[in-house]
């Protein structure tokens, strides 16, 4: 890959969006990634397999579009040697500008069934729009005072096309009640993990008994309990902070994750992972 993933995220933060027209393979295999960005990837060649919110997804053909929502967990597992994809990363700032005006309609289709296939004509329309965004970004803000508004408008057009393509392809889109409840649970954890780590809290939010709630989640995830899911999500958030903010103390990490006492966080982290948070950070920083 020409640029490191950190470089790509820096571009997204600087410009509001980062576009890579050809990326060769994932550089984060085996890592749990939870990012505040909206990420869209489109397969050009090869195959890949990942966990999205700890449920397996696979891309097996060209033009498959994968929509990864902010705050959710992606874990790349493996890919073929020839796996190549295009990528768009949208910053939290731009996403918030778009969120309420755009993602209010047909939002569930992208959020809860994130992988689908474009036709060649649909692919070409989106690639042409991406080239237009690149052109706008080639101007410095001083030369193009309304650059950000132009970028937001072009992304909005992309979304409207995606929405149209999805309706054309999947007019009978449905989701089972259990899958729907699981996806609501994932959303709730993203919003409330600092507030509660208790299964009962989320069961009550979904108006279910803890026992029935646990049964549904185990069915959808092939045996993963809601408590396991919550723990893995919080540990992923913790590891992201420990690795990317080396100057932040473990106590600060604990408070940021919603733990009232650093010692409680340390015990929690060690119980779930088998190692201390300090040990994880030291190893991660040596890599």
N, C-alpha and C positions, 0 to 999 in steps of 0.2 A: 504494500500500500504506500502511495506516495507520501501521504501525511499520516502522522500518528493520530489516534482517536482523540487525544487531548487537543491536538492542533485543530481538529475539525470542530470540537466543542467550543474552542476559543473563537473560531470564525463565526459560529452560530451566535455566540454571545455578542460579538462585535457588530455583526450585520443583521442580526435577527433571524437569519437563515443560512445554512451551509448546504451546498449541493455538490455531490461527487458523482460524476457521470459513469465512472467505472472503478469499482473497488474489487480487489482480488482477495477473497477470503476474509474471515473474521479474525481479528487480532486478539479477541477476548474469549477464546474457547475455554469452557469450564468455569467462567466467572459469572457470578450473579450481578447483573447490571440493573440498577434502579435509578432512572434519570428523570430530571424535571422537564425534559424535552419531548416534543412530539416527533417520532422517528418513522419515516416511511422508507422501505426498501423495495426494490423491484428486481427480481432475478433476471439476469442476462443469460447466464449459462450455468450448468451444473446443478447440484442438489445440496440441501442443507437441512439440518435438524436442530431444533431448539426447544426449550421449555419457556412458555409464556404464562406467567402467573402459575408456574409449576405444573402446567398441563402441556403435553407434547404437541408441537406443530412441526410440519415438514413442508419444504418447498421443493418441488420435483420437476418443474418445467419453466421455460422462459416466460416472462411477462407476469409472473405471480407477484402480486403486490401484498406487502405485509405492513399493517398499520400498528405501531406500538405506542400506546397512550402514555402520557406523563405519569410518573409515580408508580408504574407497574413493573413487574420483575421479568427480565429477559435473561435467560441463561443459554448462550450458544453451546451446543453439544458437539457437533461435528459437521464437516462439509467435504464435498468431493474436491479433488485437486484443481479442477477447472471451475470451481464455483466463483462466479463474478456477479456483482450486483451494482445497481445505481442506488444512491442514498440521498434523502432530503432530511435535514434536521432543523426543526423549528424551535426557536427559543421560547422560554416561558413568557416573555414579554409579548411577543407576537402572538403566541397561542392564546393569551388572555384577550388580546384585541379581537381575535376571531371567535373565541369560544361561544359566547352567548348569541352572536348573530348568525353563526354558521352551524355549529354542532348541535343546535337545538332540534333540528329535524333529521330523522334517520340516523341519529347518533349511535343508537344501539348496534346498528349493522357494522359499523367500523370498530366499535369498542369491544363487542362480544363475539364477533366472527371476523377476526382481523386479517384473514388470508383469503384472497380470491384472485382470479386470473383475468387479465386484460386482453382484449383483442389487439392485433397489430396496429389497427387504426387508432384505437384508444391510447395505446402506448405512445404513438407518434404525436398525438395531441398534447399529452402531458409533457413529453420531452421538449416539444416546441415552446411550451409555456416556461419550462425550467430554463431554457436558453434565454428567454426574454428576461427572466429574473436575474440571470447571470449578467446580462447586458446592463441592466439597471444598477447592479452592484458594482460594476466596473467604474462607475462615476463616483467621485468623492462627494460627501454630503454638501460641501460648499458649492460645487458645480451643479448639483441637482438637489435643491432645497427640499423638494417633496419626495425624496428617494424612499423613505420609509413608507409613506402612504401608497406609493406605486407598488412596492413589494407586497404590502398587505393586500392590495387590490388584486394583484396577480395570483397570490396564494388563494384568495377567495374564489377566483375563477377556477383554479385547479380543483378546489373542493367541490364546487358545483358540478364540474365535469365528473369527478369521482362519484358523487351522489347519483348522477344520471346513469353512469356506467353500471353502478351497482344495482340500480332498479331494473335496468334492462336485462342484466344477467340473472338476477335472483328475485323475480317478482313474487315467488312463493316462500320467501325467507321466513322461517319460523324457528323458534327456540323452545326446547322442552322447559317445563317449569323448573326442573332441578338445575339445569344449566343456567337458567336465568337467576335463580337464587344464589348459585355459586358466584356468578359475576357481580351480583349486588353485594355479596359478602366481600369480594375482592375490593370493590369500590369503597366499602365502609372501612376496611382496614387501612387503605390508603389515606382516608380522611381522619380516622380516629385512633391510629395506633399509639399516638402519644398520650391519648386520654385513657385507653383501656387495652389490656392484653388478655382479658377474660372472655372465654367462649360465651358465657351467659349474656354479656353485654351485647354481642353481635346477634345472638339468637333473639334477644328481645327486640332489637332494632328491626329484625325481619319477622317479628310476631310468630316465632316458633319456639317450641320447647327445646332446651339444649340437646336432649336425646335425639329428637327427630332431626334437628339441625345437623348434628354430627353425622347421622346416618346419610343425609343427603350429600354432604361434602365428601364423605368417604366414597360414595358411589361415583361421583363425578371425577374424583382425583385418583381412582384406583387404590384407595386405602389410606390416603393422607387425611388425618383428622384436622378439624379447624384449629385446634391448639397447635399442631405441628405447622400448619400453614402460617399462623400468626408468628410463631417463633422464627421460622425461616425468613419471613419478611423483615422482622425487626433486626435479626442478625445481619441480613443483607444491608439494611440501612446503616447499621453500626459499622460494618466493614468498609462501606463506602466512605463514611466520615473518617474512620481511623486511617485509611489509606490516602485519601485526597486532602486531608487537613492535618498535616503532621505537627503543626504548631498548636492545635487544639488539644487541651488536656483530656484525659479519659473522663475526668469529672465533668468537663464541659460537654463531652459527647453524651454522657449519661443524662444530664439535664435536658439536652436538646432532644433526646429520644423519649422524654417524659418520665424518667425514673426520678423519684424524689431523693434517693440516696445513691451515691456512686457505688457503694458496696453492694447494693441490691442489683445494680446493673452488672457488676463484675461477676457476681454469683450466677446471675441469669445467663450471661454470655458463656461462662465456663460450662454450665450444665448443658446448654444446647450444643456447643461446639467441641467440648472436651479440652479446650485450651483457654488461656487467659487472653483478654483483649490486648494486654501489653505484648504478649508473645506474638499474637497475630500482627500487630502493628510493626514490631521489629522485623519480622520476616518479610512483610509486604514492602517495607521501605528499603530492604536490602536487594530486592529484585530490580 
